[in-house]
Amino acid sequence: MPSPEESTRHGRNESVEEKMDRNWMELLQELRVLQTGVQLLAGFLLTLPFQQRFETLDDVEITLYLANVALAALTTALILLPVSVHRRLFRLRLKATLVTSADRIAKVALAGVALLSVGTSALVFDVTAGRTAGITAGAVLLAALLILLVYVPGRLRQQANKGEMT
């Protein structure tokens, strides 16, 4: 049981087990959001071969397409991995291990979704507006995602650690 001082500082009065349960539920919710994004992108990618224009793709576009399909499948597997780990560790009193591993897996899956977004955007721009537009779109989106997914959370964490956030 946390001390009253810890409860006030962290805003919660929960046991370690309660905290692990809450963290696990929060991770599952985040994975659900990631899963929806991956499903949408993967669904889009899987419809492309059935379009007439798909036959006109050059080698670079086909390679990018196949890399995106492989990345979508891998990211989907990563999103499912915490569920598999949970099934294997269920009732073994290893919730902390489960939460820690799921946290790491979710971070890698988030990176996979970001790369999938970049690759898919680059492919669409390449096919519709040309190679330069595809490279530019991919690079701009990659920079934007690095700012949004890495820099902004890191900056918010720094501010919170300095006590600047209320």
C-alpha positions in Angstrom: 0.0 0.0 0.0 1.5 3.4 -0.9 2.1 5.9 1.8 -0.3 8.9 2.1 2.6 11.0 0.8 2.9 8.8 -2.4 -0.8 8.7 -2.9 -1.0 12.5 -2.9 2.0 12.9 -5.1 0.8 10.4 -7.7 -2.9 11.1 -7.3 -3.9 7.5 -6.6 -4.2 5.2 -3.7 -3.8 1.8 -5.2 -1.8 -1.3 -4.5 0.9 -2.6 -6.8 -1.6 -5.2 -8.1 -4.2 -2.5 -8.8 -1.6 -0.4 -10.5 -0.6 -3.3 -12.7 -4.2 -4.1 -13.5 -4.8 -0.4 -14.5 -1.7 -0.3 -16.6 -2.6 -3.5 -18.3 -6.1 -2.1 -19.2 -4.6 1.2 -20.4 -2.1 -0.7 -22.6 -4.9 -2.9 -24.1 -6.9 0.3 -24.9 -3.9 1.8 -26.7 -3.3 -1.4 -28.6 -7.0 -1.4 -29.7 -6.4 2.1 -31.2 -3.2 1.0 -33.0 -5.0 -2.1 -34.3 -7.7 0.0 -35.9 -5.1 2.1 -37.7 -3.2 -0.9 -38.9 -6.3 -2.6 -40.1 -7.3 0.4 -42.2 -3.9 0.8 -43.8 -3.6 -2.9 -44.4 -7.1 -3.1 -45.9 -6.2 -0.2 -48.2 -3.0 -2.0 -49.3 -4.7 -5.3 -49.9 -7.2 -3.7 -52.3 -4.5 -2.1 -54.5 -3.6 -5.2 -56.6 -7.2 -5.4 -57.7 -7.0 -1.9 -59.2 -6.2 -1.5 -63.0 -3.4 1.0 -62.3 -1.6 -1.6 -60.1 -0.3 -3.3 -63.3 1.6 -0.1 -64.3 3.7 0.1 -61.1 7.4 0.1 -61.6 9.9 -2.0 -59.6 10.4 0.6 -56.9 6.7 1.0 -56.4 6.1 -2.7 -56.3 9.0 -3.1 -53.8 7.5 -0.3 -51.6 4.1 -1.9 -51.9 5.4 -5.3 -50.8 7.4 -3.7 -48.0 4.3 -2.0 -46.7 2.3 -5.2 -46.8 5.0 -7.0 -44.9 5.2 -4.2 -42.4 1.4 -4.2 -42.0 1.5 -7.9 -41.3 4.4 -7.6 -38.8 2.8 -4.7 -37.0 -0.5 -6.6 -36.7 1.4 -9.5 -35.2 3.1 -7.1 -32.7 -0.2 -5.7 -31.7 -1.5 -9.2 -31.1 1.6 -10.3 -29.2 0.6 -8.9 -25.8 -2.6 -11.0 -26.0 -0.5 -14.1 -26.7 1.9 -13.3 -23.8 -1.1 -12.8 -21.5 -2.5 -16.1 -22.5 0.8 -17.8 -21.7 1.4 -15.9 -18.4 -2.3 -16.0 -17.2 -2.6 -17.0 -13.6 1.1 -17.2 -13.1 1.2 -14.0 -11.0 3.5 -12.3 -13.6 1.5 -9.2 -14.2 4.5 -6.9 -13.8 6.3 -8.9 -16.5 3.2 -8.8 -18.7 2.8 -5.0 -18.3 6.5 -4.3 -18.9 6.7 -6.5 -22.0 3.4 -5.1 -23.4 4.7 -1.6 -22.9 7.8 -2.3 -24.9 5.8 -4.2 -27.6 3.3 -1.3 -27.9 6.2 1.2 -28.4 7.6 -1.0 -31.2 4.1 -1.4 -32.7 3.6 2.3 -32.6 6.8 2.7 -34.6 5.5 0.1 -37.0 2.3 2.1 -37.5 4.3 5.3 -38.1 6.5 3.6 -40.7 3.5 2.0 -42.3 1.9 5.4 -42.6 5.0 6.9 -44.1 5.4 4.0 -46.6 1.8 4.0 -47.6 1.8 7.8 -48.1 5.0 7.6 -50.1 3.5 4.9 -52.3 0.3 6.8 -52.9 2.2 10.0 -53.8 4.7 8.2 -55.9 1.9 6.5 -58.0 -0.3 9.5 -58.3 2.2 12.5 -58.5 5.6 11.0 -59.3 8.7 9.7 -57.6 9.8 13.1 -56.2 6.4 13.7 -54.7 6.5 10.3 -53.1 9.9 10.8 -51.6 8.9 14.3 -50.4 5.6 13.1 -48.9 7.4 10.2 -47.1 10.1 12.4 -45.8 7.7 15.2 -44.6 5.4 12.7 -42.9 8.4 10.9 -41.3 9.6 14.2 -39.9 6.1 15.1 -38.7 5.7 11.8 -37.0 9.1 12.0 -35.3 8.1 15.3 -33.9 4.6 14.2 -32.8 5.5 10.7 -31.6 9.0 11.2 -30.2 9.8 14.9 -29.5 6.4 16.0 -28.2 6.0 13.2 -25.6 9.7 13.6 -24.6 9.2 17.3 -24.1 6.0 16.8 -22.1 7.9 14.3 -19.9 10.7 16.8 -19.3 8.2 19.5 -18.4 6.4 17.2 -16.0 9.7 16.2 -14.4 10.6 19.8 -13.9 7.2 20.5 -12.3 6.2 22.9 -15.0 2.9 21.0 -15.8 -0.1 21.4 -13.6 
